[in-house]
Amino acid sequence: MQNKISGLRKTIGELKKKLEMVGDMRPGTLSVQYQNPKKKSGAYFQVSYTHKMRSRTDYVRKNAAAEVKKETDNYRKAKKYFEQWVSVGIELSKLKMKSTKCGGKADTRS
């Protein structure tokens, strides 16, 4: 059981390192819209997202679109890592509770 707990702690450490490396981020989806959709003319970029339970749309200049795309990709990556961390944390918590129930010493390290 201690090996499993150590392995989970190591996984959490790796996820923390990955999160540190993510870089600038923002939520949302970058899309191209058209002033005249039938002719596909007058293209412009916008990013749509929800923050604090409010839906928002921001216009993005063409020269900033690549950077915004990178930031939205980073956000999705960070969210994925954080969700993995929570899953591993739940598993770790259950193992620690189980080891305490069975008469073993509780591991109180964080």
C-alpha positions in Angstrom: 0.0 0.0 0.0 2.9 2.4 0.8 4.3 1.8 -2.7 0.9 2.7 -4.2 0.8 5.9 -2.1 4.3 6.8 -3.1 3.5 6.3 -6.7 0.4 8.5 -6.5 2.5 11.2 -4.8 5.1 11.0 -7.5 2.3 11.3 -10.2 1.0 14.5 -8.4 4.5 15.9 -8.4 4.9 15.3 -12.1 1.5 17.0 -12.8 2.5 20.0 -10.7 5.7 20.3 -12.8 3.6 20.1 -16.0 1.3 22.8 -14.7 4.3 25.1 -14.0 5.4 24.8 -17.6 2.1 25.7 -19.2 2.6 29.4 -19.7 0.1 32.2 -20.3 -3.5 31.1 -20.7 -7.1 32.1 -21.2 -10.3 30.2 -21.5 -12.2 30.1 -24.7 -12.5 29.1 -28.3 -11.0 31.2 -31.1 -13.1 31.3 -34.3 -13.2 33.1 -37.6 -16.4 35.0 -38.4 -17.4 36.8 -41.6 -19.2 40.0 -42.2 -20.7 38.4 -45.3 -20.9 34.6 -44.6 -22.3 33.7 -48.0 -19.3 35.2 -49.8 -16.9 34.5 -46.9 -15.7 38.1 -47.0 -14.8 40.5 -44.2 -13.2 37.9 -42.0 -12.5 38.7 -38.3 -11.5 36.7 -35.2 -13.3 36.4 -32.0 -12.8 34.4 -28.8 -15.8 33.1 -26.9 -15.6 32.0 -23.3 -17.4 31.7 -20.0 -15.9 33.3 -16.8 -17.6 33.7 -13.5 -20.7 32.1 -15.0 -21.0 34.8 -17.6 -20.6 34.2 -21.3 -18.4 36.6 -23.1 -17.1 37.3 -26.6 -14.0 39.4 -27.4 -12.8 40.5 -30.8 -9.2 39.6 -31.6 -7.0 41.4 -34.0 -5.6 39.4 -36.8 -2.0 39.9 -35.6 -2.9 38.6 -32.1 -4.9 35.6 -33.2 -1.9 33.1 -33.1 -1.1 34.2 -29.5 -4.7 33.9 -28.4 -4.9 30.4 -29.9 -1.8 29.4 -28.0 -3.3 30.8 -24.8 -6.6 28.9 -25.2 -4.6 25.7 -26.0 -2.6 26.3 -22.8 -5.8 26.7 -20.8 -7.1 23.4 -22.1 -3.8 21.7 -21.3 -3.8 23.1 -17.7 -7.4 22.1 -17.2 -6.6 18.6 -18.2 -3.6 18.4 -15.9 -5.6 19.8 -13.0 -8.4 17.3 -13.6 -5.9 14.4 -13.6 -4.4 15.8 -10.3 -7.9 15.8 -8.7 -8.5 12.2 -9.8 -5.2 11.1 -8.4 -5.8 13.1 -5.2 -9.1 11.3 -4.7 -7.5 7.9 -5.1 -4.7 8.9 -2.7 -7.2 10.1 -0.1 -9.1 6.9 -0.3 -5.9 4.8 0.1 -4.9 6.9 3.1 -8.3 6.4 4.7 -8.2 2.7 4.0 -4.8 2.3 5.6 -6.0 4.2 8.7 -9.1 2.0 9.0 -7.0 -1.2 8.9 -5.1 -0.1 11.9 -2.1 1.2 9.9 -0.6 4.6 10.6 -2.1 7.5 8.8 0.3 9.2 6.5 -0.1 13.0 7.1 2.4 14.3 4.6 1.1 16.6 2.0 
